[in-house]
Amino acid sequence: MTDYREAHLVELVDTLGEPTGAATVDDAHRAPGRLHRAFSVFLRDPSGRVLLQQRAAIKTRFPLRWANTCCGHPLPGEAPATAAARRLVEEIGVHGVDLTETGVYSYYAEDSSTGRVEYEYDHVLVGDVPAGLSLLVDPEEVAAVRWVTVEELNAGLDEDPRSYAPWLQGVTGSLIRHLEAQPRPADDAPEPSGGR
């Protein structure tokens, strides 16, 4: 399955995210790398925890590192949210999640263990899911999953960064900025002042 995905096409982009062409996943991730469109998804439960996945051992880039819920590449011309919804089904068996883009995180990272690179224009997406969400994890994609609070995730990134995928800190930052910008719930609004 992983070898098959390496032959898929990705959309090459410039530093502003404008399309410049296409390449295979394999070609785009060979050193020195080619900047291409990607996505990173966080699923979030009602208590605010996010779902992390440990990447499978057979991954060609950063195997067995902990990462966000799901990530991948849109096909050329495909909307990131459309591709992300498809990959959520393929990787962890979750259907029908409404995804909101929180921002874009561009990064470059070299994987010394595999000789591959990540050079990505990464659309960060978040989707709210119900408590007790049922997962159907593909073991060729995902070694393990766990729910953590954003605070626990930040602490882990600080304490043991080599256990995590190199993009996770940046995409977590995008998620946090998005959550902080959300309006406060109505029940936190000040009481209206008395009438005239």
N, C-alpha and C positions, 0 to 999 in steps of 0.2 A: 504493500500500500504506500509506504513512504517513497520508494523508488518511483512509483507511478506519479506521485505528487510532484516530484522533482522535475518532471517533464511538462507540468502545467505552465502556462504563460502568466507573467506578471506585467504590470504597466510600469514602464520606466517614466520617471518624472524629473523635472528640474527642482531647484531648491525652493521654488514657490508652489510646488505641487502640480505644475502644468505638465500634461503628458508629452513625452518625447519619443515614445516608441514602445517596444515590447521585447522581452527576453524570457527564457525559461527560468523557473525557480533555481535550477542548478546553476545556470550561467550567472544569474544576478548575485548569487551568494559565493562565487569563487573570487578569491582575492584578485584585485583590490576592491571588488564589489561594485555594483551599479545601483544608484539610488532608485528605489521603486516604492510604489504605494503598498501599504500594509494596513492591518487593523489589529487592535488589541481590545478585548472585551472584558469587562468586569460584570459579573452578576452579583446582585446585592439583595440580601433578604430583609424582611421587615425590621429586624433589630439593627440593621446597618452593617452586618458582617458581609465580607466579600468572599467569593469562592476562588481559591487558588488551585492550580493544577501543577503537579510535578511532571515535567516533560518525560516522555518515554525514553528508555535507554537507546533505542534505535534511531532517535532523531539525529539528523546530520548537523544540527547546530544547537549547542548548549544542552545536550542530553542530561536528564536527571536534575536539572535546575528547576526550582520553583518559579512559576510565572503566574500571570493573571489567568482568568478563567479559560480563555480561548484566544488564539491569535492566528493570523494567516494573511492571505493576499487576495484582493479582488482580481478577477480577470480583467484584461484591458477593457475600459469603458463601463465596468460594473460598479455600482454604488457600494461603498464599503459596508453599509448596514445590510445590504442584500447578501453579500458574501459572508458577513459575520453570522447572520441568521442561519445560513446553510452549514457553516462550520460548527456552530453550537449543536446542531443535530448530529453531525458526523462525529464530533469528538466526545461530547458528553450526553447526547441523547435528549437535549432540551429543545422543545418546540415553542413557537408562538410568543417569543419575548419581544416587546417593544423596546427598541434601542435608541438611545439619545447620544449624539456625539458631544464629547466634552472638550475637544480640542485636538491638536496635532502635536506629536512629539517626534522630532527628527533626531536620529542618532546613528552612530557608527560603532560597531563592536566586533572584535576579532576573537574567534574561538580557537585558542591554541591547541586544544585537544583534537579538533577535527580539521583544522586548516581553513575553515569556512569563515565568512564574514556576514554580518548583518549591516546593511546600509539602507535605512528605511525611513520613509515619510509615513509615519504611523498615526492613523486616525484612531483616537481613543473613544470607546463606546461604553455606555453603562446601561444595564437593564435591571429593573426591579422584578423580583420573583417572590412567590409566596413562601411562607415557612414550610419546612419539610419537603422541599422540592425533590422529586424523584429523578435520579441520574442514571444514565446507561452509558458508562464510560467505555471507550474503545481502547483496549490495552496496547494497541499499536501506536496510539497517539499519547496516551496519558498513563503514567505509572501510579499516581495517587492523586487524591483531592482532599482539600480541607477548607473549612470556613474559618475566617479570622476577622477580628475587628481591624479597622484601618490603623488604629493605634498599635495593635500587635504586629501588623505588617510593617509599619515604620520602624518599630523596635527591632524586628528581625533583620531588616535591611541594614540598619546601623550596626548590629552586633555581628552578623555573619553574611556580608554581602556576596561572598563567593557561592553561597547556597542558592542564590537567586539569579534569574536571567538578567542580563545587563540592562535591558530596557525597563525592568519593572519599577525602578525608582522613578524614572521619568513619567511613565504612564500613571503611576500612583499619584504623583504631583498634579497631573491634569485632572484626575478624578477628585482630589481634595479641593482644588480651586473651583471646580464645578459645584461640588456640594456646598461649599462656603458661600457661593453666589446665589443659592436657592433662597426664595422668600421663606421667611419664618412661618410656621403654622399659624392659622388664624387665632387659635386659642392663646397664642403668645402675644397677640396684638394688645396695645393699651386699651383700657376701658374707655368708651366715649365719654366726653365731658358732659356735664349737665346741660339741660335745655336753656333757651334764652328766657 
